[in-house]
Amino acid sequence: MISVATWPISAQARDVAAQRWQPDHPVTRPRRRGERGTTGLERQTRLAIDIGGEQVHLRRLEAQEGLGTPFTALVDVVAPLGEVDLLPHLGKPVAIEIVQDGVRQRHFHGLMVAGEYLHEDGAGFHYRLTLRPWTQLLAGNRRHAIYQDRTVVDIIKAVLDDSGVAKADYGRLAQPRTPRPYCVQYGESDFAFISRLMEEEGIYYFFRHERDEHVMVLCDDPGAHQKGNPAALVFNPQSGSMSNANTRNLAVNDLHSWHERVATTAQARVTMRDWNFTKADRPLEIAETDEARHPSDDGEVYVWPGRYAQESAGRPLGKVALQAERAERVLYTGESQAMGVGTGSLLSVTQHPNDRFNDAYLVVRTHHVVAAEAHRSGGGGGDSRVTFEAIPAATPFRSPLRSPRPVVSGPETAVVTGPSGEEIYTDEYARVKVRFHWDRADTPGERATCWIRVSQTGGLGNLILPRVGHEVIVDFLHGDPDRPIVTGRVFNSLNMPVYPLPQHKTRALWRTKRYGKAGDSGGAMALDTGAPGANELRFEDKGGAEEVFLHAERDMNLRVRRSESHHVGLDREIRVGHDHSEEVKNNQKGKIGASRTVHVAKDDTLEVGQALKIKAGTTIDIEAGTKITLKVGDTRIVVDPTAIDMKAALKALLKAGLQIEVKSTLTTVKGDGMLTLKGGMTMINT
């Protein structure tokens, strides 16, 4: 621990100092004009610093602070007792207490991040120490991390809590925050990451220095700031104009100088536009405008993409961007010896002859210089001053958007993920989630990333979803790590091509994989495809073996709205493992150039609604093993192996152009009512 304290003083002196630390004490209250201040001879700044048991004296402190930026303090010390090894003290805290006229004005607290040997003289060994806030420790790392459905404040808290070194005060944040669905820290240091987020959403900070720590105070509204100590400075330019330090009228709370600077930004309007595919009928555009203060104060900043998915989320971003451009259009610079003036505090100017300057201001930057008296002589007044910049207290301060956004230089690969036990994980937009190779978090698969759209080969309905475990190519819109998109798929050692290569290099195919358990096949005949549980369309381009192969693992449905044509150059074979049904709503025609053979193992039924015509060029053979029946109404002919039974409901007519011959061993012609035999010549041979 590196600590800084005043030289030891008696208890009585401490009591006197405590009494003087009162609002009505001339040092702490604004001095009335004409009231004589404390002279340089009366003001003592005698400080000591202890480094690892080695006593050193503080000779000079120069500290620069600003809203939304880390402070830097340069501390010149002298070690009168011998050389000091500074290396073991790097990264350790240093506390400095500034006391003017026995009254504590403020602390400076920081980490020693650098030490420099300057020279040696009769006073001892001289060193210069560089103090920075704990943000310095967060600026040296690089991380990749994903945050989902969190506000920027929640993300900042997570990063700072994880650092283990940060001290932050969030109590002054007042603006509502919209959660960010997906936010990536991509190769950025922790400090660069949170700085970027704060700048985008109008959050800034200053450091509250205490005896044992320095605390980052986050703000986002003018109302977040409090009056400083001192709360007001008296304008007294003569207090700093005379060269003789012994005769100067030096009141601590004097304002030696006050300057106003006005500058144009020429930007009075910020327009942002973005596009959300879930609202694809229109772009999302917002515009924020401020009142023009002079003729050229009307420029527009047009931002694309705005990086928001809802207009309600874009408006605060546009407002912050405009305020950042215009926050310091009117800037004031002052100088005083009031060491209590601090960045982030409210300060009033009083007794300025130009009454419009007698107002309240927000201190946005400070430059403190504190020089202690000569150590060897023990006398002489220290030269202490603070220069500061301020804006009107009612003006919202916003840090400039200076932190660069990470830009992904090209696509990368990731592995599709999902809930445990799930193989296909998607949403209504056919999006998937992935786990990037750089992601070290143990986030469950369904929370690894946001939903990511998947590029398909056609936009009119083509759909092939990557499965969990597949490696995909991920690109980023505008190089933004917050906007990934899947553009392709690749094989790896866990997901190899389905046919060994280069053996089957002439094959192109689409193959799927069964999802879930196989259903009841309904007695379907097993097909040995070598890829159970897969649908496949395969093209073989090997010379002499060209083939188009189509396999449906279960059912196949082919629908043709109008016509379908098939042309087979050689043979065609169809095998059906179970039933075959076919329906033709109108006519069916068929033509066979040679023979046709049909084998029906059991029954064959042909039903014709009207006429049936069978025609053969030469012969027709109909053969049955037991019986042939021809039937029309009640008239029938039955043929079996032993007889032909012919029956007509009313009349049977047997007619020939030349001759009819009935011949058998026994012939009976019988008429129950009447028998008529008639001919041009009738011969009966008995």
N, C-alpha and C positions, 0 to 999 in steps of 0.2 A: 504494500500500500504506500503510495506516495502522497504525502499530505502537506498542506501549506497552512501556516497559521501566522498570526502576528507575533512579534516578540513578546515574551512573557511580561504581563503587567500585573500590578497589585490588585487585590480585591477592591480597594478603594477606587482605583482607576476604573475598574469594570463597572462599579456602581455609578460613577460619574458618567461613563459612556452610556449606560442604560437609561439614566435620567435624560440625557440629551437625545436619545432615540424616541422622541415624542413628536406628535404632529405639530405642536406649537413651537418646537425648538427652531431657532433661526436657520439651522442647517437643513432640517427636514421639511419645513414648510416653505412655500414660495416667498422669497424675500420681496418686501415692498420696495418700489422704486425709491432710490435715494438712501435706502438703508445700507450701511457699510457692511461688506462681507468680510470673511476671514482672509487674512493675507497669506501669501505663500509661506512666510516664516512660521505662521501659526498652524499650518496644515502639515501633518507628518504622515508619511506612508512608509513605515518600516516593517518589512515582511521577511519571513524566513521559510525555507522549504527543507524538508527532511527526505532524503532518498536512501532507503536501505540503511539507516543508521548514520549515513554520511550527511553532515549538516552543510547545506548550501544556502546562499542568500539570493532572494529574488531581486534582480536589478530592473527588469523591464518586462512588461506584459503588453502584447498587441493582439487584440482579439477582434475577429470579424464574424458577424452573425447576420443572417437574413431569413425572412420568412420562406419556408419551403426549400431550404438548403442547409446542409450541415455547416456548423461553425468551424472555424480554425483559430487556434490561439498559439502564438509564438511567445515562448517564455525564455528570457535570458537570465541565467543564474550564474553564480560564481561559487566555487567550492574552495573555501579558504584553507582547509585542512589537508588537502591532497586530491589526487586524481580520483574520479568516480567512474566506475564501470556502468554504463547506461544500459547495456544490452539486456541484462536480466529484468529490467524494469519496463521494457516495451510491452504495451498492451495493458499496463496497470493504471489505475485511476490516479489523477492528480487533482487536488482541491486547492483553490486559491480564494482567499477572503480579502476583499478590498475594504479598507477602513479609512475614512476621511474624518479628520478632526475627532478621532476617538469614536466615531459612529460607523457601524458596519453599513456599507452601501449595498453590497451584493456579493455573491459567490460566482466563481467560474469553476466548473468541474468538467473534466474530460479525461480521455485516455491518452497516455503518452504513446504516440505512434512513430515518432522519430526523435533522435537525439544527435546533436552535432557538436563536436569539439571545435571551439573557436580559436582560443589562444590562451596563453598563460602570462600573467604579469605579477606584480607585487601583491595584488589582492587575492590571487589564487588562480584556479583553473576555471575558464569561462566556457559555458555550454549554452546551446540553444535547443530548447525542447519544443516539439510540435504536439499540440493537443488537438484531438478530434473527438467527436461523439462516438458512441457505440455503433453508429451506422457504418463506421469504417470497417468494423468486423464483418458486417453483412455485405460489404461491397466487394469482398475478395473471393467469394464462392461463385459457383455456377450451378444452376439446378434446372431440372425438368420436373414439373409437377402440374397436376390437373385439379381444378376446383370447379365444383358443379353446384348450381342452385344456391349460391351464396352472394351476399352483398359484398361490395368492395371492403367495407369495414370488417366484415367477418373474415375475409381473406387476409387482410392486413394483420388482424389479431392472430390468426393461425400461423402466419409466417413469423411474426415477432415472438409469439409464445414458443415456437419451435426453436428459435435461436438461442434461448436461454440467457441472453445478455441484455435484451431490450427492456427499457422501462418506458411505458407510454400511458398517456392520460387521454381517454376517449370521451370524457364527460362533457366536453364543450361542443361536440358535434350535434347539429340541430336539424339538418336537412334529411328528409326521407330518402331511402335508398331502394332501388329496384334490384332484386337478385339477378345476378348474371347466370344464365343457364350453363355456360361453359366458358371457362377462363383458364388459359394455359400460361404457365411460366416456362418459357422455352429458351434454355441456355442463358438465362439472365441471372445476375446476382440477385440475392434477396432484396437488397436495397434498390437496385435498378427496377425490379419488378414492382415493389410497392410504390416507388416514386412515380412510375408510369400510371399506375391505377389511380393514385391520388390526383395527379395532374388532370387525368381524363374526367374525373368526377368532382373537381373543384375543392378537393381537400388539400390543405397545406398545414404547416406545423412550425413551431418554434420550440426551443429547449428552455425548460425551467431549471435553472442551476440551483442546486442545494448543497449543503455542506458535504453530504456523503454520496450524492448521485446527481445525475442530470436526467431529466424526464422529457420525452417528446410529447408535446401538447398538440393534439390534432384539432383543427378548426375548419369550419366551412361557412361561417356567417360573421358579419361585423359584430353581432351581439356576443360573440364568443370571447371577446377581449375585455380585459379589466384594466382599471387605472394602474399606472405604474407608481414607483416610488423614486423620484418625486412624481406627483400627479400633474404638476404644472411647472413651467419654466417662465421666468420673467425676462422679457427681452431687454437686454442691456448691452448694446454693442461696445460701449467704452470699456467694459470689464475685461475684454480681451485685446484691446488695441494698444495699450501702453507697453513699452519695452521693459520697463523696470519692474521686475517681479515683486520687489519688496513694497512697491507703492501701488500696485494694481488693486482695484476695488473688486476682489475676486470672491463673489458669493457662489457657493456650490450650485445653487439653482438658477444661476444666470444663464440666459441664452445669448451667447456672444454674437452669433450670426444667424440669419434666416433668409433663405433664397427660395424663390418659386421658379419652377421650370414647367412650361407647357409644351406638349409635343403632339403632333397628329399621328394617328395610326392609319388614317384613311380607310378604316374598316368599321362600318356601322351596321353591317348585316352579315350573318353567318347562315348559310343554307346548307343543309345536309340531305343527302338522298341515299336510300338503300333499297334493297329488294328482298322480299320474303316469299319463298316458294309456296308457302301455305296460303298466301294472299296474292296469287300470281296475276291478278287482274289489274294491278296498279303498283307503281313504285311508292315507297314510303318516304315522304319528304316533309321536312320541318324547316322553319325559318325563324330566327331570332333577330330582332332589330332594336337598335338603340337610337336615341335622339341625336341627330346631327348637330354638332356644336359650331361648325364653320363650313364654308362652301365646299371644301374638298373632303369633308368628313362623311362620305357616302359610299365608300367602297364595299364590295361584297366578297366574302370568302366562300367559295363553293367546295364542299367536301364530299367526295365519293371514294369509296363507300363510307357511309356514316358509322357503320359497325353497330347497328342496333336492329332488333327484330320487330319492335313495336314502336309506333310513333310516340307513345307515352314515354318510352325509354330514351328516345332520341332528343326530346325537347330539353331535358336537363343538360345533355352533352353539348347541344348547340348553345345554350345559355352560358355554360362555363367557358366554352371556346371564345365567345364574344367578350365576356368579362375579362378573360386573360389578356385579350388584345388591348383592352381599354383601361385596365386597372391603374396604370401609371401614366395616364395622359397628363395628369397634374401631379407633380412630384415636388416635395419640399425637402430642402437640405438645411440642417442646423448643426451648431457646434456649441458644446457646453463642457463644464467640468463636473457635471452631475453624473457620477459613475453609475447611479442607479437606473439611468435610462436604458431600457432593454428592448430588444426586438420582440414584437408581439404585444407590447403594452400600449395603452392609450395615454396620450400626453396632450395637455392643453398649453397653448401659448397665451401669455397675458402681457398686457401693457405694451403691445406693439403700436407704434403711432398710426399704422395703417390698420384700421379696426377690423377689416375683413380677415386679417391673419390671426386675430384673437379667437381661436376656435379650437376644437378637439381634433386630434390626429391619431392615426395608427402608425406606429413605428414599424417600418418594414425592413430596415437594415441599420446596423450599428457598426461602428469601428472604434473600439476602445483602445486607448494608449495609456498605460500606467507606468510611470518610472519612479522607482524608490530613490531615497536620498543616497548620497555617497556613503558606502559602508565603512570605509577606513576612517573617515573623519567623523562620521556619526552626525553630521549636520547637513543643512541645505534642504530646501523643499523639493519634493518630487514634481515633475511636470506631468500632469494627468489631464486628459481631455477625451471627449467622446464626440465623434461626428456621426450624424444619423440622417436617414432619409425617411420620409413619412408621406402618407396620403391622407386625404380627408377621412375622418372616422366613419362616415356613412358609406364610403365607397367600398364595395366588395373586393377583397383582394383575391386574386387567383394566380397560382404559379404558372409561368409560361409552359406551354406544352413542349418541353425540351427533351424529355426522356424518349429515346428512339424506341419504336416498336420493333420487336424481333421479326425478321422476315425469313421464312423458311426458304432456303436456296433451291430446293427441288423436292421431288417426291421421296417418300420413304415407305418402307413396308411395315405392316403390323399384322397381328393375328386376330381373327374374328373371335369374339367371346360372347358369353351369355350366361344365364343362370346355371347352376350346377345341374347336370343331367340333361340339359337342353341342347339339342343339336342344331336346330334352326330357330334363331331369335331375331324377330323383325317387328316392324310396326306397319301402320296403314300406308306409309309412303315407301315401303320396301327398303327401309334403312336398316343398318346393322350397327353394332358396337364392336370396337376393337380394343386390343391392348397393345400399345406401342412398345417396342423393344426397350426403350429407355425408361419405361414406367416401373419404378421400384415399389410403388404403393401396393398394399395387399387388399385393394378395393375389390369387392365381389365383381364377377364378370359383367353382371347387368348394370354396374355403375362405373365401369372402367373408363368410358368416354360418353360423350353425348351420342344421340342417334346421328349416324352419318349416311348421307345419301350415297347410292351406288350407281355408277354409270352403267347403262345397259347399251347393247349394240343397236337398239332401235327404240325410238320414242313412242311407238304406236302399239305397245303392248308386250314387247319382248321382255322377259323376266327370267333371270337366273340368279338366285340368291346365294351368296357365299355362305358356306356352313361354318358352324363353330369349329375352330381349329384350323381353318384355311388361312393361308397367308395371302394378304391383299396388298395392292399398291395404293398408298394414300397420298393424294396431292392436297394443296391448300389454296383456296381462292384468294387471289391477290397476295399470296405468300403469307397469309395470316394463320398462325397456328390455332386460332380459335375457330377457324372455318375449314375443317377437313372435308375431303370428298374422296370416295373410293373410285379409282379409275381403272383398276385391273386386278388380275390374280396371278400368282406365281406358285410353282411347285417348290417343295423343299424335301428334306430327308424323311419327314413324317408324313408327307403327302406327295407321293411320287406319281408319275404318269401311269395310267391304268394299264398300258401295254409297254413292256420293256423296250427301251430305246438304247441304241439306234436300230435294233432289230426290226421294229415296226415303224420306221420313220416315214413310211408312205401312207400311214393311216391318219385320217382326221376324224374326229368324233365328238359327239356330245353324249356324256354319260351322267346319269343322276345316281342317287343312292336312296335306298328305302329309308323312310323316316318312321320310327316306331317298330312295333312287332308286325310280322307278316300276318295277314288275315287268312280266313278259311278259303282255300283254293277251289272249293266246290267240286272236288274230284278231278280238277284239271290235270292234264298230262304234264309230267315234269319235263322241262326243257333244259338241257345242259348247255348253258351259255358261257360258263367259266366265270361269270360275274353275278352271283346270286344277289337278289335285292336291288337290281339296277335296271333302269330304262336306258336304252342306248340307240343312238343313230350314228352309224359309222360309215366312213368312206375309205375304200382301199384303192390306191392309185398305182399300185405296183403293176408294171407291164405284164400282161397275160393273166393277171389275177384281179383285175378291176372289179369292184363290188360296192354296192350300196346295201348296208345291213341295218335292219330296223328291228329292235327287240322291245316288246312291251312286257314288263315283269308281271303284270296282272291283266288288266283290261285295256283294250284299244278301241277308240271311237273315231271313226272317220266320217266327217260331214262335208258334203258337197252341195252347195246351194243350187247349182244349175247342172252342168254336164260334167261327166268324168270319162276320160278315155284312157285305155291301157293298150299298149302295143308291145308284144313280146316277140322278139326276133327268132327264138328257137322254142324251147319247151317252157311249160308252166306247170307247176305242181302245187296243189293246195291240200293240206292235211288238217282235219278238224278232229280234236281229241274227243269231243262229246257231240253236241247237237249242232246243226246248221240250219238256220232259218233265212228265208229270202222272200221279200215282198216287192212286187212290181205293180205300181198303181195303174199303169196303162198297158202298152203292148211290150212284148219281149220277143226279140228275134235272135236266132243263133245260126251260125253257118259253120259247118265242119267240112274241111276239104277232103278228108279221107274217111276213115272208120271211127266209130264211137263205141266204146265198151263201158257199160255201167254195171257194177256189181253191187246188189243190195242184199245184205246178209239176212234180213228178215222180210218185212212187208214193204210194199211200194204202193202208194195210193195216189191216183191222179184224178182230180175232180175238175170238170170243165163246166162252166156256167151255161154255155150254149152248145156249140157244135164242136166235135172232135174229128179231125181228119188225119188219117194215117195213109201215107202213100209211099209205095216202094217202086223203084225202077224195075225190079225183077221179082223177087219173092218176099213174102212175109211169113215168118214161122212163129207161131205162138205155141208154146209147150208148157204143160202143167203136170205136176206129178200126180195129182189126185182129181182135180175137177176144173172145168172151165164153164163159166156161166155167162150167158148173154141174156139180158133182161130189159124189156121195155114195157112198163106198166105191169099188166098181168100176163103178158106174153114173154116166154123165155125159152132159151135153148140151153140145156145143161149137157155138158160132155164130160164123161168120166172114163176111166180105162175100159169099162165094159159096155157102155151104152151111150146113146145120144137121146136125150129127152127133149122133145120139142112141144111146146104148148102155146096155142094162140088163144087169146081171150074170145075172139069171135070167128076169125077166118085165117086159114093158113093157105097160102098160094105158092105153089111150086110150078115154075114156068121156065121152059127152055125154048130156044129158037129152033132146035132141030130134034133133040131126043132127050127123054128122061128115062132113066133105067133104074128100077128098084129091084135089087137082087139079094136074096138071102136063102138060107136053108128053109126057114119057115117064114111065110109072109101072111099077115092078116090085115085085111082092109075091112073096117067095120063102121057102119053108120047107124046110130041108135034110132034115128028117125027115118032117114031116107038115104040111100046110096045111089049115086048117079054116076054112070060111066058113059062117056060120050066121046066119039071120035069119028073122023071121016070114014074110017074103017076100023072096026073093033074086032080083035081076035082074042079069043079065050082058048087056051090050050089046056086041056084037062088030061 
